[in-house]
Amino acid sequence: MRGAAYFLNFSRPDIVHDDDVASASIDICERHKYSHLLLITDPGIIKIGLLSPILKTLKDRKLIITIYDKTGANPTIDNIEEALSLYYEFKCQALIGFGGGSAIDCAKGVYARLARPKKSITKMRGLLKVGRRKTKLIAIPTTAGTGSEATLAAVITDAKTHEKYALNDHHLIPNYAILSPSLTLGLPPHITAATGMDAFTHAIETYMGRANTRYTKKSALLAIKLIHENLLEVYIHPGNLKGRRLMQIAALEAGVAFTRAYVGHVHCLAHQLGGYYQVPHGLANAIILPVVLKALRPRIDRGLAKLCDHLQLVDKSASKKEKAQAFITLVETMNDKMNLVNNFGHLIKTSDLDTLSSRAFKEGFPLYPVPELWDQKRYMAIYQSLQKEQ
């Protein structure tokens, strides 16, 4: 993965910073002569009315929008197939993913099926199974967390097996990402917190992994700094538009970093909790992150010490061990201040541990360039520790 990261020419999406999301979308559609789009979102977005003024403007400009609004918190294969049917039925020409990572990942799933109509989602799981593009995908994030608007990954849940896995292909990187911090103003504080810690996890795991390049390190370090400086601020003062803009940039940069250098053990563990028990991904990442960082010491102390210096958490004369602990303490403190607690440990059944740990191992090995290889027993030990936290 380290060698590949130097040579893979993964493009960034075209980034549009515009609070007038409708006009930005129209400009893109006019450029490509699109008149009918499928917009994929979720019930929560519809309920709070976030889309209403945007849709009105789009319709006033004679753009036809078909809406799929049934995306779940963990998008399923069924969600993708239902949305795909609408695309074909109404003869849509392109896609918009509007919402958090779930809606954008669902749109990516449809994007993949359009490119490979004879392949099921299951057959495209893993690395580089899509291989081409069929149309354009516009991502409009309403959270600052997953970075899905800039990544090659679409994380999908198989509702029948409760398995959560990723499609990873550079053809799934959206063509456009429209960033509008005003869309995140209405987020409940716990969503702001969890999605922000999701982006923090992306950046930290990328930086600590073994497939880094100068490019990915630069993006990861920028994301870590911006999140450290702005996440608590927007959690406490949700109307801080500048802070929310910087959090959107941080989430995107973290996504750019992990698209090339991948993530690690935290995601292996969190994905299974999402697939099996519908634990929100950002919350799972937030709680698991310090547990995994502790479990990886002292192997990662040098990297953690560099992050500590990057954020100027303690005096530079402190020991590597002290700096590493200071960074882990920062993660735990951020969780505490935003009331991100393990409220899911009781869901983890002992009878499920073997399946959970086996799937976590299969996700991580051999694809993820982790600082230290773990066997199934190590993953099981983390799940057991999460059970005991309750």
Sequence and secondary structure as in RCSB ss.txt:
>XXXX:A:sequence
MRGAAYFLNFSRPDIVHDDDVASASIDICERHKYSHLLLITDPGIIKIGLLSPILKTLKDRKLIITIYDKTGANP
TIDNIEEALSLYYEFKCQALIGFGGGSAIDCAKGVYARLARPKKSITKMRGLLKVGRRKTKLIAIPTTAGTGSEA
TLAAVITDAKTHEKYALNDHHLIPNYAILSPSLTLGLPPHITAATGMDAFTHAIETYMGRANTRYTKKSALLAIK
LIHENLLEVYIHPGNLKGRRLMQIAALEAGVAFTRAYVGHVHCLAHQLGGYYQVPHGLANAIILPVVLKALRPRI
DRGLAKLCDHLQLVDKSASKKEKAQAFITLVETMNDKMNLVNNFGHLIKTSDLDTLSSRAFKEGFPLYPVPELWD
QKRYMAIYQSLQKEQ
>XXXX:A:secstr
 HHHHHH      EEEE S HHHHHHHHHHHHT  EEEEE  HHHHHTTSSHHHHHHHHHTT EEEEE    SS 
BHHHHHHHHHHHHHTT  EEEEEESHHHHHHHHHHHHHHH TTS TGGG EES      S EEEEESSSSS GGG
 SEEEEEETTTTEEEEEE GGGS SEEEE GGGGTT  HHHHHHHHHHHHHHHHHHHHSS   HHHHHHHHHHHH
HHHHHHHHHHHSTT HHHHHHHHHHHHHHHHHHHHH   HHHHHHHHHHHHH   HHHHHHHHHHHHHHHHTTTT
HHHHHHHHHHHT S TTS HHHHHHHHHHHHHHHHHHTT     GGG  GGGHHHHHHHHHHHHTTTS  SS   
HHHHHHHHHHHHHH 
